[in-house]
C-alpha cells in the first residue's frame, strides 16, 4: 500500500494541473461582435471577433479597406436582417479565406433564400473574396458598377444564382 501512495499522489497532481490549465485555456469568442453603419477607418475582422453580426446595412467608405483575415480560424459574417454589406466607391473588401479556414457570409438565423441582401460593390469599389461561402442572400455578390473578384468560393441557396454584374467584373 505504501508503494501506491506516491503513485496516487502523482495522479492527483497531474489531474489538478490539467484541470487548472483547462480553466484558463483561451477559446474562440462565443460572443458576437455587432457591426452597424459606416466603416470609416481601415478595419480587420478575424476569428477572435467572429461571428460579426450586421445589425443594419454596413458600408465600407471611400479610401477604407475592410480585411477579413482567417489566419487564426474561420470567420463568419452574418446579417441580422435583410441588410447589405456595401462597398462604396473607393472602398475595398479583402476577404482572405483559405481552404482550411473560409469566410462565410450568411444570415444570422434564417436559411431561407434571400434572407439578407448580400454584398454590393458600387462603382469604383472593389471586392476580393477568396475561399468564401455566400449563403441565403438575395444576390451573393452584386457588382453595381464596381469590381468583384471571387475565387474558390461557394454560392449556396441565394435567390439569384451566383453573382449579379451591372458593370465591372
Beta strands, then each sheet from edge to edge (+ up, - down):
strand 1: 33-39
strand 2: 43-46
strand 3: 52-60
strand 4: 65-69
strand 5: 75-79
strand 6: 84-87
strand 7: 92-96
strand 8: 103-107
strand 9: 118-122
strand 10: 126-130
strand 11: 132-135
strand 12: 139-144
strand 13: 147-151
strand 14: 154-156
strand 15: 160-165
sheet 1: 1+ 3+ 5+ 8+ 11+ 14+
sheet 2: 1+ 3+ 6+ 9+ 12+ 15+
sheet 3: 2+ 4+ 7+ 10+ 13+
end
